[in-house]
Amino acid sequence: MQRICALAEKTDAAGYIACCEAIREMNQHDRLGGIGNPTLVIAGASDPATPPAAGKAVAERIKGAKYVELPAAHLANVELGDGYTKVVLDFLKGSA
């Protein structure tokens, strides 16, 4: 997490804010039903930026999507490392 924090501290504030605003305004929910590939949606149980309800809403709009909620916040891949990787690999191998 120290590496991530250091990276965030070096990020241009105006650029980061503009990126966050663009993401906030973006709404692709009406296009999710067109996804035909196997899809894994991972949410962090304690994610304040993208709460589990948002992940569930995405998964519900994609036919056959698998939803997994992990005991993490916004950066589950950094927070959980191997646990996150296992979920992704199991999904890719078809055993999830």
Biotite code that builds the C-alpha atoms (Angstrom):
import biotite.structure as struc

atoms = struc.array([
    struc.Atom([0.000, 0.000, 0.000], chain_id="A", res_id=1, res_name="MET", atom_name="CA", element="C"),
    struc.Atom([2.936, 2.347, 0.593], chain_id="A", res_id=2, res_name="GLN", atom_name="CA", element="C"),
    struc.Atom([3.847, 2.099, -3.092], chain_id="A", res_id=3, res_name="ARG", atom_name="CA", element="C"),
    struc.Atom([0.265, 2.936, -4.108], chain_id="A", res_id=4, res_name="ILE", atom_name="CA", element="C"),
    struc.Atom([0.133, 5.879, -1.687], chain_id="A", res_id=5, res_name="CYS", atom_name="CA", element="C"),
    struc.Atom([3.446, 7.216, -3.005], chain_id="A", res_id=6, res_name="ALA", atom_name="CA", element="C"),
    struc.Atom([2.134, 6.954, -6.551], chain_id="A", res_id=7, res_name="LEU", atom_name="CA", element="C"),
    struc.Atom([-1.044, 8.825, -5.605], chain_id="A", res_id=8, res_name="ALA", atom_name="CA", element="C"),
    struc.Atom([0.971, 11.580, -3.917], chain_id="A", res_id=9, res_name="GLU", atom_name="CA", element="C"),
    struc.Atom([2.923, 12.160, -7.150], chain_id="A", res_id=10, res_name="LYS", atom_name="CA", element="C"),
    struc.Atom([-0.217, 12.347, -9.284], chain_id="A", res_id=11, res_name="THR", atom_name="CA", element="C"),
    struc.Atom([-1.219, 15.753, -10.603], chain_id="A", res_id=12, res_name="ASP", atom_name="CA", element="C"),
    struc.Atom([-4.237, 16.803, -8.526], chain_id="A", res_id=13, res_name="ALA", atom_name="CA", element="C"),
    struc.Atom([-6.056, 18.577, -11.371], chain_id="A", res_id=14, res_name="ALA", atom_name="CA", element="C"),
    struc.Atom([-5.619, 15.591, -13.674], chain_id="A", res_id=15, res_name="GLY", atom_name="CA", element="C"),
    struc.Atom([-6.836, 13.156, -11.014], chain_id="A", res_id=16, res_name="TYR", atom_name="CA", element="C"),
    struc.Atom([-9.884, 15.299, -10.271], chain_id="A", res_id=17, res_name="ILE", atom_name="CA", element="C"),
    struc.Atom([-10.727, 15.536, -13.986], chain_id="A", res_id=18, res_name="ALA", atom_name="CA", element="C"),
    struc.Atom([-10.431, 11.765, -14.316], chain_id="A", res_id=19, res_name="CYS", atom_name="CA", element="C"),
    struc.Atom([-12.718, 11.197, -11.324], chain_id="A", res_id=20, res_name="CYS", atom_name="CA", element="C"),
    struc.Atom([-15.259, 13.621, -12.742], chain_id="A", res_id=21, res_name="GLU", atom_name="CA", element="C"),
    struc.Atom([-15.220, 11.826, -16.105], chain_id="A", res_id=22, res_name="ALA", atom_name="CA", element="C"),
    struc.Atom([-15.793, 8.466, -14.417], chain_id="A", res_id=23, res_name="ILE", atom_name="CA", element="C"),
    struc.Atom([-18.597, 9.947, -12.287], chain_id="A", res_id=24, res_name="ARG", atom_name="CA", element="C"),
    struc.Atom([-20.390, 11.223, -15.394], chain_id="A", res_id=25, res_name="GLU", atom_name="CA", element="C"),
    struc.Atom([-19.889, 8.046, -17.415], chain_id="A", res_id=26, res_name="MET", atom_name="CA", element="C"),
    struc.Atom([-22.862, 5.686, -17.441], chain_id="A", res_id=27, res_name="ASN", atom_name="CA", element="C"),
    struc.Atom([-22.577, 2.501, -19.455], chain_id="A", res_id=28, res_name="GLN", atom_name="CA", element="C"),
    struc.Atom([-25.286, 0.485, -17.676], chain_id="A", res_id=29, res_name="HIS", atom_name="CA", element="C"),
    struc.Atom([-27.523, 0.408, -20.739], chain_id="A", res_id=30, res_name="ASP", atom_name="CA", element="C"),
    struc.Atom([-24.711, -1.253, -22.732], chain_id="A", res_id=31, res_name="ARG", atom_name="CA", element="C"),
    struc.Atom([-23.865, -4.005, -20.228], chain_id="A", res_id=32, res_name="LEU", atom_name="CA", element="C"),
    struc.Atom([-26.514, -6.362, -21.579], chain_id="A", res_id=33, res_name="GLY", atom_name="CA", element="C"),
    struc.Atom([-24.584, -6.507, -24.838], chain_id="A", res_id=34, res_name="GLY", atom_name="CA", element="C"),
    struc.Atom([-21.592, -8.208, -23.221], chain_id="A", res_id=35, res_name="ILE", atom_name="CA", element="C"),
    struc.Atom([-21.521, -11.796, -24.411], chain_id="A", res_id=36, res_name="GLY", atom_name="CA", element="C"),
    struc.Atom([-18.206, -12.976, -23.028], chain_id="A", res_id=37, res_name="ASN", atom_name="CA", element="C"),
    struc.Atom([-17.757, -14.687, -19.683], chain_id="A", res_id=38, res_name="PRO", atom_name="CA", element="C"),
    struc.Atom([-17.524, -11.920, -17.118], chain_id="A", res_id=39, res_name="THR", atom_name="CA", element="C"),
    struc.Atom([-16.222, -11.739, -13.578], chain_id="A", res_id=40, res_name="LEU", atom_name="CA", element="C"),
    struc.Atom([-17.241, -8.758, -11.448], chain_id="A", res_id=41, res_name="VAL", atom_name="CA", element="C"),
    struc.Atom([-15.207, -8.324, -8.268], chain_id="A", res_id=42, res_name="ILE", atom_name="CA", element="C"),
    struc.Atom([-16.225, -5.928, -5.523], chain_id="A", res_id=43, res_name="ALA", atom_name="CA", element="C"),
    struc.Atom([-14.641, -5.021, -2.217], chain_id="A", res_id=44, res_name="GLY", atom_name="CA", element="C"),
    struc.Atom([-16.992, -5.394, 0.734], chain_id="A", res_id=45, res_name="ALA", atom_name="CA", element="C"),
    struc.Atom([-15.641, -2.166, 2.244], chain_id="A", res_id=46, res_name="SER", atom_name="CA", element="C"),
    struc.Atom([-15.207, -0.140, -0.931], chain_id="A", res_id=47, res_name="ASP", atom_name="CA", element="C"),
    struc.Atom([-16.578, 3.370, -0.375], chain_id="A", res_id=48, res_name="PRO", atom_name="CA", element="C"),
    struc.Atom([-15.877, 4.501, -3.964], chain_id="A", res_id=49, res_name="ALA", atom_name="CA", element="C"),
    struc.Atom([-17.514, 1.564, -5.745], chain_id="A", res_id=50, res_name="THR", atom_name="CA", element="C"),
    struc.Atom([-19.657, -0.188, -3.136], chain_id="A", res_id=51, res_name="PRO", atom_name="CA", element="C"),
    struc.Atom([-20.757, -3.821, -3.490], chain_id="A", res_id=52, res_name="PRO", atom_name="CA", element="C"),
    struc.Atom([-24.232, -2.710, -4.600], chain_id="A", res_id=53, res_name="ALA", atom_name="CA", element="C"),
    struc.Atom([-22.642, -1.102, -7.679], chain_id="A", res_id=54, res_name="ALA", atom_name="CA", element="C"),
    struc.Atom([-20.774, -4.304, -8.518], chain_id="A", res_id=55, res_name="GLY", atom_name="CA", element="C"),
    struc.Atom([-23.921, -6.365, -8.077], chain_id="A", res_id=56, res_name="LYS", atom_name="CA", element="C"),
    struc.Atom([-25.836, -3.991, -10.359], chain_id="A", res_id=57, res_name="ALA", atom_name="CA", element="C"),
    struc.Atom([-23.197, -4.452, -13.069], chain_id="A", res_id=58, res_name="VAL", atom_name="CA", element="C"),
    struc.Atom([-23.197, -8.242, -12.711], chain_id="A", res_id=59, res_name="ALA", atom_name="CA", element="C"),
    struc.Atom([-26.998, -8.403, -12.847], chain_id="A", res_id=60, res_name="GLU", atom_name="CA", element="C"),
    struc.Atom([-27.012, -6.639, -16.221], chain_id="A", res_id=61, res_name="ARG", atom_name="CA", element="C"),
    struc.Atom([-24.521, -9.061, -17.819], chain_id="A", res_id=62, res_name="ILE", atom_name="CA", element="C"),
    struc.Atom([-26.010, -12.440, -18.689], chain_id="A", res_id=63, res_name="LYS", atom_name="CA", element="C"),
    struc.Atom([-24.218, -15.200, -16.821], chain_id="A", res_id=64, res_name="GLY", atom_name="CA", element="C"),
    struc.Atom([-21.787, -12.882, -15.038], chain_id="A", res_id=65, res_name="ALA", atom_name="CA", element="C"),
    struc.Atom([-20.165, -14.173, -11.881], chain_id="A", res_id=66, res_name="LYS", atom_name="CA", element="C"),
    struc.Atom([-20.110, -11.770, -8.932], chain_id="A", res_id=67, res_name="TYR", atom_name="CA", element="C"),
    struc.Atom([-17.527, -12.118, -6.168], chain_id="A", res_id=68, res_name="VAL", atom_name="CA", element="C"),
    struc.Atom([-17.309, -9.921, -3.100], chain_id="A", res_id=69, res_name="GLU", atom_name="CA", element="C"),
    struc.Atom([-13.972, -9.894, -1.310], chain_id="A", res_id=70, res_name="LEU", atom_name="CA", element="C"),
    struc.Atom([-13.077, -8.654, 2.188], chain_id="A", res_id=71, res_name="PRO", atom_name="CA", element="C"),
    struc.Atom([-11.282, -5.575, 0.912], chain_id="A", res_id=72, res_name="ALA", atom_name="CA", element="C"),
    struc.Atom([-11.796, -1.946, -0.014], chain_id="A", res_id=73, res_name="ALA", atom_name="CA", element="C"),
    struc.Atom([-11.131, -0.284, -3.375], chain_id="A", res_id=74, res_name="HIS", atom_name="CA", element="C"),
    struc.Atom([-7.860, -1.964, -4.329], chain_id="A", res_id=75, res_name="LEU", atom_name="CA", element="C"),
    struc.Atom([-8.639, -5.609, -3.625], chain_id="A", res_id=76, res_name="ALA", atom_name="CA", element="C"),
    struc.Atom([-5.883, -6.785, -5.945], chain_id="A", res_id=77, res_name="ASN", atom_name="CA", element="C"),
    struc.Atom([-3.320, -4.878, -3.844], chain_id="A", res_id=78, res_name="VAL", atom_name="CA", element="C"),
    struc.Atom([-4.913, -5.543, -0.461], chain_id="A", res_id=79, res_name="GLU", atom_name="CA", element="C"),
    struc.Atom([-5.411, -9.277, -0.913], chain_id="A", res_id=80, res_name="LEU", atom_name="CA", element="C"),
    struc.Atom([-2.741, -10.154, -3.471], chain_id="A", res_id=81, res_name="GLY", atom_name="CA", element="C"),
    struc.Atom([-2.799, -13.937, -3.719], chain_id="A", res_id=82, res_name="ASP", atom_name="CA", element="C"),
    struc.Atom([-6.463, -14.215, -2.681], chain_id="A", res_id=83, res_name="GLY", atom_name="CA", element="C"),
    struc.Atom([-7.539, -11.884, -5.463], chain_id="A", res_id=84, res_name="TYR", atom_name="CA", element="C"),
    struc.Atom([-5.323, -13.657, -7.968], chain_id="A", res_id=85, res_name="THR", atom_name="CA", element="C"),
    struc.Atom([-6.830, -17.030, -7.006], chain_id="A", res_id=86, res_name="LYS", atom_name="CA", element="C"),
    struc.Atom([-10.356, -15.760, -7.675], chain_id="A", res_id=87, res_name="VAL", atom_name="CA", element="C"),
    struc.Atom([-9.330, -14.475, -11.106], chain_id="A", res_id=88, res_name="VAL", atom_name="CA", element="C"),
    struc.Atom([-7.377, -17.608, -12.046], chain_id="A", res_id=89, res_name="LEU", atom_name="CA", element="C"),
    struc.Atom([-10.204, -19.903, -10.905], chain_id="A", res_id=90, res_name="ASP", atom_name="CA", element="C"),
    struc.Atom([-12.600, -17.907, -13.068], chain_id="A", res_id=91, res_name="PHE", atom_name="CA", element="C"),
    struc.Atom([-10.281, -18.069, -16.074], chain_id="A", res_id=92, res_name="LEU", atom_name="CA", element="C"),
    struc.Atom([-9.805, -21.808, -15.602], chain_id="A", res_id=93, res_name="LYS", atom_name="CA", element="C"),
    struc.Atom([-13.564, -22.266, -15.406], chain_id="A", res_id=94, res_name="GLY", atom_name="CA", element="C"),
    struc.Atom([-13.577, -23.724, -11.895], chain_id="A", res_id=95, res_name="SER", atom_name="CA", element="C"),
    struc.Atom([-15.036, -20.705, -10.117], chain_id="A", res_id=96, res_name="ALA", atom_name="CA", element="C"),
])
